[in-house]
Amino acid sequence: MSRLITLISSITALCLFTGSVNAHHSTVALFDGSQTIEVTGVIEQVSWRNPHGYILFSVEDESGSSEMWRAETISYSVMRNRGVSGDEIKVGDTITMAGAPSKLDRPEILARNVLLPGGYEFDFGTGNAYFPAGKAGNLIGYVFPEDSGVDIDAAMASADGIFRTWSTIMNDPQAFPMFTGGYPLNDAGEDFLAEWDPWDNELLRCGTKGTPLIMMTPFPTEFVEVGDTIEMRMEEYDAMRTIHMNPNAVAPEGNTMFGFSRGHWEGNTLVVETDHIGAGYFGPTGEPQSDQISIVERFMPVADYARMDYRLTVTDPVYYTEPFDLTKYFVWLPYHQVTPYECLQQEFGR
């Protein structure tokens, strides 16, 4: 037990206090991450949702006129993954928001840090203080494992090999993100990418990540054995992939977002081969995939199942010149569990 508690403590520290994660693809398109502005106003509304939360606050200019600003925040699932709660951000409070400005000169900001009325700073779990109060150590909002509401003892007792809930260390580039570009696109792939519109694309909408893009998820994923299949129950978009362990399982005639997966064991490694995929997009920044794509995944847990390495091999002769690999790793955090995603559809435009 003491070894696992030490592991939990060290991983928790890494989650909370290392550098911030790369921005979500929609925020890259809508906000200028190279700049930081500060805006002061009174909170009118707060919504912690997925895939992004938001804070509406009224800002008064020098003439006394008020303008409503919208702050886009990281998702509720990301906050929970980082071990923070937004309870300290309350309607009626006067706050100062620091973040990236809108690329379209709208009264919008991508929230990074919030200075609260009591002199404390809320940083959305990045561990990166911006205001003097936070740099002096007054960062608040963290929730430690023993206060998470999860029955850690039960989670430990039920874990059996790969069959447990796996999480991602969002601030380690070796773990997240996995889809970082530089793929061997051929001419057809380059032409497709040139037509991609970051302002109006399918990937900004709920439930639009197929295989293999859904594997970039930073949120908990649980492996559950169900008869002669393995279910991958994923928090993001409440997605579920089914892996058929019966070698005689027959693929459907058509294609689906997650495709048809066949699995087998090589020692403790789960090897999964998937085809019949009809997802359309390969990468979060518009890279394509065809209906001829096939992937091979290897889930490779270490001996004590505290970590699981992951390798994805992609073959798509329509858009890529050769097969290529992507890698990441998962960790086991017994105080994490898969919870409902409750995605709120958001509309983006020019």
ChimeraX attribute file (.defattr): number of C-alpha atoms within 10 A of each C-alpha:
attribute: neighborCount
match mode: 1-to-1
recipient: residues
	/A:1	8
	/A:2	7
	/A:3	8
	/A:4	13
	/A:5	11
	/A:6	11
	/A:7	15
	/A:8	19
	/A:9	15
	/A:10	11
	/A:11	15
	/A:12	18
	/A:13	13
	/A:14	17
	/A:15	22
	/A:16	22
	/A:17	14
	/A:18	16
	/A:19	16
	/A:20	17
	/A:21	14
	/A:22	14
	/A:23	14
	/A:24	15
	/A:25	15
	/A:26	18
	/A:27	20
	/A:28	16
	/A:29	16
	/A:30	22
	/A:31	22
	/A:32	17
	/A:33	16
	/A:34	8
	/A:35	10
	/A:36	15
	/A:37	12
	/A:38	14
	/A:39	20
	/A:40	18
	/A:41	21
	/A:42	19
	/A:43	21
	/A:44	17
	/A:45	15
	/A:46	17
	/A:47	15
	/A:48	18
	/A:49	18
	/A:50	22
	/A:51	23
	/A:52	21
	/A:53	19
	/A:54	20
	/A:55	21
	/A:56	19
	/A:57	26
	/A:58	20
	/A:59	18
	/A:60	15
	/A:61	11
	/A:62	6
	/A:63	6
	/A:64	8
	/A:65	9
	/A:66	13
	/A:67	13
	/A:68	15
	/A:69	21
	/A:70	21
	/A:71	23
	/A:72	21
	/A:73	25
	/A:74	22
	/A:75	20
	/A:76	23
	/A:77	25
	/A:78	19
	/A:79	20
	/A:80	18
	/A:81	23
	/A:82	26
	/A:83	22
	/A:84	22
	/A:85	18
	/A:86	19
	/A:87	8
	/A:88	13
	/A:89	20
	/A:90	16
	/A:91	14
	/A:92	13
	/A:93	16
	/A:94	20
	/A:95	21
	/A:96	17
	/A:97	25
	/A:98	22
	/A:99	25
	/A:100	24
	/A:101	24
	/A:102	19
	/A:103	16
	/A:104	11
	/A:105	9
	/A:106	12
	/A:107	14
	/A:108	22
	/A:109	29
	/A:110	26
	/A:111	24
	/A:112	23
	/A:113	24
	/A:114	25
	/A:115	23
	/A:116	19
	/A:117	12
	/A:118	10
	/A:119	13
	/A:120	20
	/A:121	28
	/A:122	29
	/A:123	24
	/A:124	29
	/A:125	30
	/A:126	22
	/A:127	22
	/A:128	19
	/A:129	20
	/A:130	18
	/A:131	21
	/A:132	13
	/A:133	17
	/A:134	21
	/A:135	13
	/A:136	11
	/A:137	11
	/A:138	14
	/A:139	24
	/A:140	19
	/A:141	19
	/A:142	20
	/A:143	14
	/A:144	14
	/A:145	18
	/A:146	10
	/A:147	11
	/A:148	14
	/A:149	10
	/A:150	14
	/A:151	15
	/A:152	17
	/A:153	11
	/A:154	11
	/A:155	17
	/A:156	16
	/A:157	9
	/A:158	11
	/A:159	15
	/A:160	12
	/A:161	12
	/A:162	22
	/A:163	16
	/A:164	20
	/A:165	24
	/A:166	26
	/A:167	25
	/A:168	25
	/A:169	25
	/A:170	25
	/A:171	20
	/A:172	17
	/A:173	14
	/A:174	12
	/A:175	20
	/A:176	21
	/A:177	22
	/A:178	19
	/A:179	18
	/A:180	13
	/A:181	11
	/A:182	6
	/A:183	18
	/A:184	14
	/A:185	20
	/A:186	14
	/A:187	13
	/A:188	14
	/A:189	19
	/A:190	15
	/A:191	13
	/A:192	15
	/A:193	16
	/A:194	11
	/A:195	9
	/A:196	14
	/A:197	12
	/A:198	20
	/A:199	14
	/A:200	14
	/A:201	14
	/A:202	15
	/A:203	18
	/A:204	20
	/A:205	16
	/A:206	16
	/A:207	16
	/A:208	16
	/A:209	26
	/A:210	21
	/A:211	25
	/A:212	26
	/A:213	17
	/A:214	22
	/A:215	19
	/A:216	19
	/A:217	19
	/A:218	23
	/A:219	23
	/A:220	23
	/A:221	27
	/A:222	20
	/A:223	21
	/A:224	17
	/A:225	14
	/A:226	11
	/A:227	10
	/A:228	11
	/A:229	17
	/A:230	20
	/A:231	18
	/A:232	18
	/A:233	19
	/A:234	26
	/A:235	21
	/A:236	26
	/A:237	18
	/A:238	15
	/A:239	16
	/A:240	17
	/A:241	19
	/A:242	20
	/A:243	23
	/A:244	23
	/A:245	18
	/A:246	13
	/A:247	10
	/A:248	8
	/A:249	13
	/A:250	10
	/A:251	15
	/A:252	10
	/A:253	7
	/A:254	11
	/A:255	16
	/A:256	16
	/A:257	18
	/A:258	22
	/A:259	26
	/A:260	24
	/A:261	25
	/A:262	22
	/A:263	21
	/A:264	16
	/A:265	12
	/A:266	10
	/A:267	8
	/A:268	14
	/A:269	18
	/A:270	16
	/A:271	19
	/A:272	20
	/A:273	19
	/A:274	21
	/A:275	20
	/A:276	20
	/A:277	24
	/A:278	19
	/A:279	22
	/A:280	19
	/A:281	21
	/A:282	20
	/A:283	21
	/A:284	20
	/A:285	21
	/A:286	21
	/A:287	19
	/A:288	23
	/A:289	25
	/A:290	18
	/A:291	17
	/A:292	15
	/A:293	24
	/A:294	23
	/A:295	21
	/A:296	19
	/A:297	22
	/A:298	21
	/A:299	19
	/A:300	21
	/A:301	20
	/A:302	13
	/A:303	10
	/A:304	8
	/A:305	19
	/A:306	16
	/A:307	19
	/A:308	21
	/A:309	16
	/A:310	19
	/A:311	16
	/A:312	19
	/A:313	16
	/A:314	21
	/A:315	18
	/A:316	19
	/A:317	16
	/A:318	17
	/A:319	23
	/A:320	22
	/A:321	16
	/A:322	13
	/A:323	14
	/A:324	14
	/A:325	13
	/A:326	14
	/A:327	18
	/A:328	21
	/A:329	21
	/A:330	24
	/A:331	20
	/A:332	22
	/A:333	25
	/A:334	24
	/A:335	21
	/A:336	24
	/A:337	21
	/A:338	18
	/A:339	15
	/A:340	11
	/A:341	19
	/A:342	16
	/A:343	18
	/A:344	13
	/A:345	14
	/A:346	11
	/A:347	9
	/A:348	13
	/A:349	8
	/A:350	8
